[in-house]
Amino acid sequence: MTDNKMFCFQCQETAKGTGCTIKGVCGKEASTAKWQDLLLSVVRGIGTIAHQFNQAELEYNRTQVADYLTDALFSTITNANFDDQAILNKVDVGIALKKQLLHLAQQHNILLPDYQEVRWGGEKADFDAEGQRESILRNENADLRSLKELTVLGLKGMAAYYEHAARLGETNDKIIAFMCKALNTITNPDADMQTLLNITLETGKYGVDVMALLDQANTEAYGNPELTHVNIGVGQRPGILISGHDLKDIEDLLIQTEGTGIDVYTHGEMLPAHYYPQLKKYKHLVGNYGNAWWKQKEEFTSFHGPIVFTTNCIVPPSPSAEYKDRVFTTNSTGYPGWKHIEMGADGHKDFSEVIALAQKCEAPKEIEIGEIVGGFAHAQVFALADQIVEAVKTGAIRKFVVMSGCDGRMKNRNYYKEFAKALPKDVVILTSGCAKYKYNKLHLGDINGIPRVLDAGQCNDSYSWVVVALKLKEIFGVNDINDLPIFFNIAWYEQKAVIVLLALLHLGIKNIHLGPTLPAFVSEGVLKVLVDTFGIAGNATVEEDLKNYILKCD
């Protein structure tokens, strides 16, 4: 008999702040959670075998392994893939790959660890039992489980960023080798606390590397983001709404829609596509429609045209949703009944079906008017460096607050809107990710021509604030990055925020505030280590945090 129980605590909205056990708050069914657990066990097995090959310096198909690990890990990110069959198909592919690797190990007399994930043969009759056996709760010790999950969630974020970079031709064998090492470590049932803590912190080091890789891929392909005014109104022509994070996909769509009478609108985390010179040159990229991911049910209804998900975040539609027959998915995303667009042999996607549907649809309904300003990645900030430094030296800018991360539907996230509104007029917000939707339309003004909200782009563009902070450290001649007038007040929701957090910890940034709630996957013992070592804290009230971290004398 199939057990309908599940356990998932990887996102900020997890039930009761402890874990979803019947159905995910995100909409994930118990069956989906089980097949994702099964998929992750296959990932751990393949990563462990590949790590042993790396240690033995044995040649194998590294590209095949890299592509599989990144796709499989990415597909288990919150709100990415709700399609049980798609996930099971990935399990099948992984089992076939593992069998190839096991055969290679036998041929070369490579002794592999006797872990369940390595030795399991992949028999379909065992899928159900294996999926349940390989759940998060397979690790009984809360602190060991916490460190293993903190690492694997960081790897999920790392996989997402790596996949985007690889789609643009930028790869790095060392990053994949580390992912295999980390998977090998967390698969080991005997790994102790210190070993797991070390691998968790090392995940942050490679988090910096993978964000740098993606930054390089994006800027080489599309140029450095530049200050841009983005329209949030609508035109009179039919439109296609593209969501997610994959810039290669929006480029393919823009090329294929040119001259078709179709306008393209960004949604959610795709907003920063407008900041890149090689994408903004397309005149039919006319604006950004709507807000962060969690408002998509009403906004997709009013948009009228087809929607393309290139990555998370999908909110399952209601059964009566008018728009559900005009949504398409790509890459690691999926939803039952939605058309999935595969990548062609040439590395591109064919959006002709989406375009044909759009031509039959009405123009979008206007839901707001005006514009928002963004494009402040590190190159654009450096272009303003003299102004910024002068403003700091003269006291015109008192402090910077990094408010990067994720948005979400919980009411306690209004903290970030109220915090932004309450900041003194001499404080600048540095943002990236969809967290910005809480305050990027508030018209908070500027300081000597410098906007008070500087948006670097997507969640991975948090890397820009690392680069900027290191540059300011050099300019002001301080010994420690923590001596700069920068306060990190980070909102998190899913696993890409986890890899960003681990990256910041690797860089030695302390006293980060993380909210709106602390992660359920961080046990009391692990939290104590993070608090004692890095000063991580949760949010208090807006008034208390302003008093303690912005208004106090430094």
For each residue, the residues with C-beta under 8 A, 3 or more apart:
1:
2: 31 128
3: 132
4: 22 30 31
5: 21 22 30
6: 20 21 22 23 24 28 30 33 34 135
7: 19 20 21 33 135 136 137
8: 11 14 19 20 24 28 33 136
9: 14 18 19 20 136 149 519 520 521
10: 14 78 149 153 156 494 495 521
11: 8 14 25 26 78 79 493 494 495
12: 406 408 410 492 493 494 516 517 519
13: 25 26 408 409 410 493
14: 8 9 10 11 17 18 19 20 25 520
15: 18 19 20 21 22 25
16: 19
17: 14 517 520
18: 9 14 15 520
19: 7 8 9 14 15 16 520
20: 6 7 8 9 14 15 23 24 25 28 33
21: 5 6 7 15
22: 4 5 6 15 30
23: 6 20 27 28 29 30
24: 6 8 20 27 28 29 32 33
25: 11 13 14 15 20
26: 11 13 78 79 315 316
27: 23 24 79 82 315 316
28: 6 8 20 23 24 32 33 82
29: 23 24 32 33 82 84
30: 4 5 6 22 23 33 34
31: 2 4 34 35 84
32: 24 28 29 35 36 82 83 84 87
33: 6 7 8 20 24 28 29 30 36 37
34: 6 30 31 37 38 128 131 132 135
35: 31 32 38 39 84 87 88 91 127 131
36: 32 33 39 40 75 76 87
37: 33 34 40 41 131 132 134 135 136
38: 34 35 41 42 91 127 130 131 134
39: 35 36 42 43 72 75 76 87 90 91 94
40: 36 37 43 44 72 73 76 134 152
41: 37 38 44 45 116 117 120 130 131 134
42: 38 39 45 46 72 91 94 95 98 117 122
43: 39 40 46 47 69 72 73 94 183
44: 40 41 47 48 115 117 183 186 187
45: 41 42 48 49 94 98 115 117 118 120 187
46: 42 43 49 50 65 68 69 94 97 98 101 183
47: 43 44 50 51 69 179 180 182 183 184 187
48: 44 45 51 52 112 113 115 117 118 180 183 184 187
49: 45 46 52 53 98 101 102 105 112 118
50: 46 47 53 54 60 62 65 101 180
51: 47 48 54 55 177 180 181 183 184
52: 48 49 55 56 105 110 111 112 113 184
53: 49 50 56 58 60 101 104 105 110
54: 50 51 57 58 177 180 181
55: 51 52
56: 52 53 108 110
57: 54
58: 53 54 104 108 110
59:
60: 50 53 65 101 104
61: 64 65
62: 50 65 66 173 176
63: 66 67 171
64: 61 67 68 97
65: 46 50 60 61 62 68 69 97 101 176 180
66: 62 63 69 70 162 166 171 173 176
67: 63 64 70 71 166
68: 46 64 65 71 72 93 94 97
69: 43 46 47 65 66 72 73 159 176 179 180 183
70: 66 67 73 74 159 160 162 163 166
71: 67 68 74 75 90 159 163 331 332
72: 39 40 42 43 68 69 75 76 90 94 159
73: 40 43 69 70 76 77 155 156 158 159 160
74: 70 71 77 80 156 159 160 163 311 331 332
75: 36 39 71 72 80 81 86 87 90 332 333 334
76: 36 39 40 72 73 80 81 156
77: 73 74 80 156 157 160 312 332 494 495 496
78: 10 11 26 312 313 493 494 495
79: 11 26 27 293 312 313 314 315 494
80: 74 75 76 77 311 312 313 314 332 333 334
81: 75 76 86 87 332 333 334 335
82: 27 28 29 32 314 316 334 335 336
83: 32 86 87 334 335 336 338 340
84: 29 31 32 35 87 88 336
85: 88 89 336
86: 75 81 83 89 90 334 340
87: 32 35 36 39 75 81 83 84 90 91 334
88: 35 84 85 91 92 127
89: 85 86 92 93
90: 39 71 72 75 86 87 93 94
91: 35 38 39 42 87 88 94 95 127
92: 88 89 95 96
93: 68 89 90 96 97
94: 39 42 43 45 46 68 72 90 91 97 98
95: 42 91 92 98 99 122
96: 92 93 99 100
97: 46 64 65 68 93 94 100 101
98: 42 45 46 49 94 95 101 102 122
99: 95 96 102 103 122
100: 96 97 103 104
101: 46 49 50 53 60 65 97 98 104 105
102: 49 98 99 105 106 112 118
103: 99 100 106 107
104: 53 58 60 100 101 107 108 110
105: 49 52 53 101 102 108 110 112
106: 102 103 109 110
107: 103 104
108: 56 58 104 105
109: 106
110: 52 53 56 58 104 105 106
111: 52
112: 48 49 52 102 105 118
113: 48 52 118 184 187 188
114: 118 119
115: 44 45 48 118 119 187 188 189
116: 41 119 120 133 134
117: 41 42 44 45 48 120 134 187
118: 45 48 49 102 112 113 114 115 187
119: 114 115 116
120: 41 45 116 117 126 130
121: 126
122: 42 95 98 99 126
123: 126 127
124: 127
125:
126: 120 121 122 123 129 130
127: 35 38 88 91 123 124 130 131
128: 2 34 131 132
129: 126 132 133
130: 38 41 120 126 127 133 134
131: 34 35 37 38 41 127 128 134 135
132: 3 34 37 128 129 135
133: 116 129 130 138
134: 37 38 40 41 116 117 130 131 138
135: 6 7 34 37 131 132 138
136: 7 8 9 37 139 145 149
137: 7 140 145
138: 133 134 135
139: 136 144 145 148
140: 137 145
141: 144 145
142: 145 146 523 524 525
143: 146 147 193 523 525 526
144: 139 141 147 148 191 192 193 196
145: 136 137 139 140 141 142 148 149 523
146: 142 143 149 150 521 522 523 525 526
147: 143 144 150 151 193 196 197 199 200 526
148: 139 144 145 151 152 186 191 196
149: 9 10 136 145 146 152 153 521
150: 146 147 153 154 200 498 502 521 522 526
151: 147 148 154 155 182 185 186 196 199 200 203
152: 40 148 149 155 156 182 183 186
153: 10 149 150 156 157 495 498 499 521
154: 150 151 157 158 200 203 204 207 495 498 499 502
155: 73 151 152 158 159 179 182 183 203 499
156: 10 73 74 76 77 152 153 159 160 495 496 498 499
157: 77 153 154 160 161 207 495 496 497 498 499 500
158: 73 154 155 161 162 175 179 203 206 207 210 499
159: 69 70 71 72 73 74 155 156 162 163 179
160: 70 73 74 77 156 157 163 164 245 311 332 495 496
161: 157 158 164 165 210 211 213 214 460 496 499
162: 66 70 158 159 165 166 171 172 175 176 210 213 214
163: 70 71 74 159 160 166 167 331 332
164: 160 161 167 168 214 217 218 245 246 247 248 460
165: 161 162 168 170 171 172 210 213 214 216 217
166: 66 67 70 162 163 169 170 171
167: 163 164 246 248 347
168: 164 165 217 218 220 221 247 248
169: 166 217 221
170: 165 166 213 214 216 217 220
171: 63 66 162 165 166 176 213
172: 162 165 175 176 209 210 213
173: 62 66 176 177
174: 177 178 206 209
175: 158 162 172 178 179 206 209 210 213
176: 62 65 66 69 162 171 172 173 179 180
177: 51 54 173 174 180 181
178: 174 175 181 182 202 203 206
179: 47 69 155 158 159 175 176 182 183 206
180: 47 48 50 51 54 65 69 176 177 183 184
181: 51 54 177 178 184 185 199
182: 47 151 152 155 178 179 185 186 199 202 203
183: 43 44 46 47 48 51 69 152 155 179 180 186 187
184: 47 48 51 52 113 180 181 187 188
185: 151 181 182 188 191 195 196 199
186: 44 148 151 152 182 183 191 196 199
187: 44 45 47 48 113 115 117 118 183 184
188: 113 115 184 185 191
189: 115
190:
191: 144 148 185 186 188 195 196
192: 144 195 196
193: 143 144 147 196 197
194: 197 198
195: 185 191 192 198 199
196: 144 147 148 151 185 186 191 192 193 199 200
197: 147 193 194 200 201 529
198: 194 195 201 202
199: 147 151 181 182 185 186 195 196 202 203
200: 147 150 151 154 196 197 203 204 502
201: 197 198 204 205 502 505 506
202: 178 182 198 199 205 206 506
203: 151 154 155 158 178 182 199 200 206 207 499 502
204: 154 200 201 207 208 499 501 502 503 504 505 506 507
205: 201 202 208 209 503 506
206: 158 174 175 178 179 202 203 209 210
207: 154 157 158 203 204 210 211 499 500 502 503 506
208: 204 205 211 212 463 466 503 506 507
209: 172 174 175 205 206 212 213
210: 158 161 162 165 172 175 206 207 213 214 499
211: 161 207 208 214 215 460 462 463 466 499 500 503
212: 208 209 215 216 463
213: 161 162 165 170 171 172 175 209 210 216 217
214: 161 162 164 165 170 210 211 217 218 460 463
215: 211 212 218 219 377 460 461 463 464
216: 165 170 212 213 219 220
217: 164 165 168 169 170 213 214 220 221
218: 164 168 214 215 221 222 247 276
219: 215 216 222 223 224 225 379
220: 168 170 216 217
221: 168 169 217 218 247 248 251 278
222: 218 219 247 251 276 277 278 279
223: 219 226 276 277 278
224: 219 277 377 379 380
225: 219 228 272 275 276 374 375 376 377 379 380 456 457 461
226: 223 275 277 375 379 380
227: 373 374 375 376 380
228: 225 274 275 280 373 374 375
229: 371 372 373
230: 271 274 287 288 371 372 373 374
231: 286 287 288 371
232: 287 288 289 368 369 370 371 372 441
233: 287 366 368 369 370
234: 239 265 286 287 289 363 364 365 366
235: 239 263 286 287 363
236: 363
237: 261 262 263 363
238: 261 262 263 304 305 358 359 360 361 362 363
239: 234 235 262 263 264 265 286 289 303 304 305 358 361 363 364
240: 253 257 262 263 264 265 305 306 307 308 351 354 355 358
241: 265 266 267 289 290 300 303 305 306 307 308 364
242: 249 250 253 264 265 266 267 270 307 308 310
243: 266 267 268 269 270 293 296 307 308 309 310 313
244: 249 268 269 270 308 309 310 311 312 313 330 331 333
245: 160 164 269 270 310 311 458 459 460
246: 164 167 249 250 310 311 330 331
247: 164 168 218 221 222 250 251 273 276 279
248: 164 167 168 221 251 252
249: 242 244 246 252 253 308 310 330 331 349
250: 242 246 247 253 254 264 266 270 273 279 285 310
251: 221 222 247 248 254 255 278 279
252: 248 249 255 256 348 349 351
253: 240 242 249 250 256 257 264 308 351 354
254: 250 251 257 258 264 279 282 284 285
255: 251 252 258
256: 252 253 260 350 351 352 355
257: 240 253 254 260 262 264 284 351 355 358
258: 254 255 282 284
259:
260: 256 257 355 359
261: 237 238 359
262: 237 238 239 240 257 284 355 358 359
263: 235 237 238 239 240 284 285 286
264: 239 240 242 250 253 254 257 282 284 285 286
265: 234 239 240 241 242 286 287 288 289 303 364
266: 241 242 243 250 270 271 273 274 285 287 288 289
267: 241 242 243 270 271 288 289 290 296 299 307
268: 243 244 271 290 291 292 293 296 313 434
269: 243 244 245 272 293 311 313 433 434 458 459
270: 242 243 244 245 250 266 267 273 288 310
271: 230 266 267 268 274 288 372 374
272: 225 269 275 276 374 375 455 456 457 458 461
273: 247 250 266 270 276 279 280 285
274: 228 230 266 271 279 280 285 287 288 374 375
275: 225 226 228 272 280 374 375 377 457
276: 218 222 223 225 247 272 273 279 280
277: 222 223 224 226 280 281
278: 221 222 223 251 281
279: 222 247 250 251 254 273 274 276 282 285
280: 228 273 274 275 276 277 285
281: 277 278
282: 254 258 264 279 285
283: 286
284: 254 257 258 262 263 264
285: 250 254 263 264 266 273 274 279 280 282
286: 231 234 235 239 263 264 265 283
287: 230 231 232 233 234 235 265 266 274
288: 230 231 232 265 266 267 270 271 274 372
289: 232 234 239 241 265 266 267 299 303 364 367
290: 241 267 268 295 296 299 303 367
291: 268 295 299 407 437
292: 268 295 407 408 434 437
293: 79 243 268 269 296 312 313 315 407 434
294: 313 315 407 408 409
295: 290 291 292 298 299
296: 243 267 268 290 293 299 300 315
297: 300 301 315 317 318 321
298: 295 301 302
299: 267 289 290 291 295 296 302 303 367
300: 241 296 297 303 307 317 321 323 327
301: 297 298 321 322 323
302: 298 299 364 365 367
303: 239 241 265 289 290 299 300 307 323 364 365
304: 238 239 361 362 363 364 365
305: 238 239 240 241 326 357 358 361 362 363 364
306: 240 241 326 327 328 354 357 358 361
307: 240 241 242 243 267 300 303 323 326 327 328
308: 240 241 242 243 244 249 253 327 328 329 330 341 351 354
309: 243 244 312 314 327 328 329 330 333
310: 242 243 244 245 246 249 250 270 330 331 333
311: 74 80 160 244 245 246 269 331 332 333
312: 77 78 79 80 244 293 309 333 494
313: 78 79 80 243 244 268 269 293 294 494
314: 79 80 82 309 329 333 335
315: 26 27 79 293 294 296 297
316: 26 27 82 335
317: 297 300 321 323 324 327
318: 297 321
319:
320:
321: 297 300 301 317 318 324
322: 301
323: 300 301 303 307 317 326 327
324: 317 321 327 337 338
325:
326: 305 306 307 323 357 361
327: 300 306 307 308 309 317 323 324 335 338 339
328: 306 307 308 309 338 339 340 341 353 354
329: 308 309 314 333 334 335 338 339 340 341
330: 244 246 249 308 309 310 333 340 341 342 343 349
331: 71 74 163 244 246 249 310 311 343
332: 71 74 75 77 80 81 160 163 311
333: 75 80 81 244 309 310 311 312 314 329 330
334: 75 80 81 82 83 86 87 329 338 340
335: 81 82 83 314 316 327 329 338
336: 82 83 84 85
337: 324
338: 83 324 327 328 329 334 335
339: 327 328 329 353
340: 83 86 328 329 330 334
341: 308 328 329 330 349 350 351 353 354
342: 330 349
343: 330 331 347 348 349
344: 347 348 349 350
345:
346:
347: 167 343 344
348: 252 343 344
349: 249 252 330 341 342 343 344
350: 256 341 344 353
351: 240 252 253 256 257 308 341 354 355
352: 256 355 356
353: 328 339 341 350 356 357
354: 240 253 306 308 328 341 351 357 358
355: 240 256 257 260 262 351 352 358 359
356: 352 353 359 360
357: 305 306 326 353 354 360 361
358: 238 239 240 257 262 305 306 354 355 361
359: 238 260 261 262 355 356
360: 238 356 357
361: 238 239 304 305 306 326 357 358
362: 238 304 305
363: 234 235 236 237 238 239 304 305
364: 234 239 241 265 289 302 303 304 305
365: 234 302 303 304
366: 233 234 369
367: 289 290 299 302
368: 232 233 441
369: 232 233 366
370: 232 233 441
371: 229 230 231 232
372: 229 230 232 271 288 440 441 455
373: 227 228 229 230 451 453 455
374: 225 227 228 230 271 272 274 275 440 455 456 457
375: 225 226 227 228 272 274 275 380 455 457
376: 225 227 380 381 430 451 454 455 456 464
377: 215 224 225 275 380 381 456 457 461 464
378: 381 382 456 463 464 467 468 471
379: 219 224 225 226 382 383
380: 224 225 226 227 375 376 377 383 384
381: 376 377 378 384 385 388 454 456 464 468
382: 378 379 385 468 471
383: 379 380
384: 380 381 387 388 450
385: 381 382 388 389 471 475
386: 389 390
387: 384 390 391 448 449 450
388: 381 384 385 391 392 397 450
389: 385 386 392 393 475 476
390: 386 387 393 394 396 448
391: 387 388 394 396 397 447 448 450
392: 388 389 395 396 397 476 485
393: 389 390
394: 390 391
395: 392 398 426
396: 390 391 392 426 447 448
397: 388 391 392 400 426 427 428 447 450 485
398: 395 424 426 427 485 550
399: 426 427 428 485 486 487 550
400: 397 427 428 429 430 484 485 486 487
401: 423 427 428 429 430 486 487 488 489 550
402: 430 431 462 465 486 487 488 489 490
403: 416 419 420 429 430 431 435 436 439 489 490 491
404: 430 431 432 433 435 456 459 462 465 490 491 500
405: 433 435 459 462 490 491 492 493 497 500
406: 12 433 434 435 459 491 492 493 494 496 497
407: 291 292 293 294 413 433 434 435 436 437 438 491 493
408: 12 13 292 294 413 491 493 516
409: 13 294 413
410: 12 13 413 516
411: 414
412: 415 515 516 517
413: 407 408 409 410 416 417 438 491 516
414: 411 417 418 438
415: 412 418 419 515 516 539 542
416: 403 413 419 420 435 438 439 489 491 516
417: 413 414 420 421 438 439 442
418: 414 415 421 422 542
419: 403 415 416 422 423 489 542 545 546
420: 403 416 417 423 429 438 439 442 444 453
421: 417 418 439 442 444
422: 418 419 542 543 546
423: 401 419 420 427 429 444 452 546 550
424: 398 427 550 551
425: 445 447 452
426: 395 396 397 398 399 447
427: 397 398 399 400 401 423 424 452 550
428: 397 399 400 401 447 450 452 453 454
429: 400 401 403 420 423 439 444 452 453 454
430: 376 400 401 402 403 404 454 456 465 468 486
431: 402 403 404 435 436 439 440 453 454 455 456
432: 404 435 436 455 456 457 458 459 460 461 462 464 465
433: 269 404 405 406 407 436 458 459 461 462 491 496 497
434: 268 269 292 293 406 407 437 459
435: 403 404 405 406 407 416 431 432 438 490 491
436: 403 407 431 432 433 439 440 453 455
437: 291 292 407 434 440 441
438: 407 413 414 416 417 420 435 491
439: 403 416 417 420 421 429 431 436 442 444 453
440: 372 374 431 436 437 453 455
441: 232 368 370 372 437
442: 417 420 421 439 453
443:
444: 420 421 423 429 439 451 452 453
445: 425 451 452
446: 449 450 451 452
447: 391 396 397 425 426 428 450 452
448: 387 390 391 396
449: 387 446
450: 384 387 388 391 397 428 446 447 454
451: 373 376 444 445 446 454
452: 423 425 427 428 429 444 445 446 447
453: 373 420 428 429 431 436 439 440 442 444
454: 376 381 428 429 430 431 450 451
455: 272 372 373 374 375 376 431 432 436 440
456: 225 272 374 376 377 378 381 404 430 431 432 461 462 464 465
457: 225 272 275 374 375 377 432 460 461 464
458: 245 269 272 432 433 461
459: 245 269 404 405 406 432 433 434 462 496 497 500
460: 161 164 211 214 215 245 432 457 463 496 500
461: 215 225 272 377 432 433 456 457 458 464
462: 211 402 404 405 432 433 456 459 465 466 500 503 504
463: 208 211 212 214 215 378 460 466 467 503
464: 215 376 377 378 381 432 456 457 461 467 468
465: 402 404 430 432 456 462 468 469
466: 208 211 462 463 469 470 503 504 507
467: 378 463 464 470 471
468: 378 381 382 430 464 465 471 472
469: 465 466 472 473 481 484 486 509
470: 466 467 473 474 481
471: 378 382 385 467 468 474 475
472: 468 469 475 476 484 486
473: 469 470 476 478 480 481 483 484
474: 470 471 477
475: 385 389 471 472
476: 389 392 472 473 484
477: 474
478: 473 481 483 484
479: 483
480: 473 483 508
481: 469 470 473 478 484 507 508 509
482: 508 509 510 511
483: 473 478 479 480
484: 400 469 472 473 476 478 481
485: 392 397 398 399 400 554
486: 399 400 401 402 430 469 472
487: 399 400 401 402 511 513 549 550
488: 401 402 504 509 511 512 513
489: 401 402 403 416 419 513 515 539 545 549
490: 402 403 404 405 435 497 500 501 504 512 513 514 515
491: 403 404 405 406 407 408 413 416 433 435 438 497 515 516
492: 12 405 406 497 498 501 514 515 519
493: 11 12 13 78 405 406 407 408 497
494: 10 11 12 77 78 79 312 313 406 497 498
495: 10 11 77 78 153 154 156 157 160 498 499
496: 77 156 157 160 161 406 433 459 460 499 500
497: 157 405 406 433 459 490 491 492 493 494 500 501
498: 150 153 154 156 157 492 494 495 501 502 519
499: 153 154 155 156 157 158 161 203 204 207 210 211 495 496 502 503
500: 157 207 211 404 405 459 460 462 490 496 497 503 504
501: 204 490 492 497 498 504 505 512 514
502: 150 154 200 201 203 204 207 498 499 505 506
503: 204 205 207 208 211 462 463 466 499 500 506 507
504: 204 462 466 488 490 500 501 507 509 512
505: 201 204 501 502 508 509 512 530 534
506: 201 202 204 205 207 208 502 503
507: 204 208 466 481 503 504
508: 480 481 482 505
509: 469 481 482 488 504 505 512 534
510: 482 534 535
511: 482 487 488 534 535 536 537
512: 488 490 501 504 505 509 534 535 536 537
513: 487 488 489 490 536 537 538 539 545 549
514: 490 492 501 518 519 536 537 538 539
515: 412 415 489 490 491 492 518 538 539
516: 12 408 410 412 413 415 416 491 539
517: 12 17 412 538
518: 514 515 522 527 538
519: 9 12 492 498 514 522
520: 9 14 17 18 19
521: 9 10 146 149 150 153
522: 146 150 518 519 526 527 530
523: 142 143 145 146 526 527
524: 142 527 528
525: 142 143 146 528 529
526: 143 146 147 150 522 523 529 530
527: 518 522 523 524 530 531 536
528: 524 525 531 532
529: 197 525 526 532 533
530: 505 522 526 527 533 534 536
531: 527 528 534 535 536 537
532: 528 529
533: 529 530
534: 505 509 510 511 512 530 531
535: 510 511 512 531
536: 511 512 513 514 527 530 531
537: 511 512 513 514 531
538: 513 514 515 517 518
539: 415 489 513 514 515 516 545
540: 544 545 548
541: 544 545
542: 415 418 419 422 545 546
543: 422 546 547
544: 540 541 547 548
545: 419 489 513 539 540 541 542 548 549 550
546: 419 422 423 542 543 549 550 551
547: 543 544 550 551 552
548: 540 544 545 552
549: 487 489 513 545 546 552
550: 398 399 401 423 424 427 487 545 546 547
551: 424 546 547
552: 547 548 549
553:
554: 485
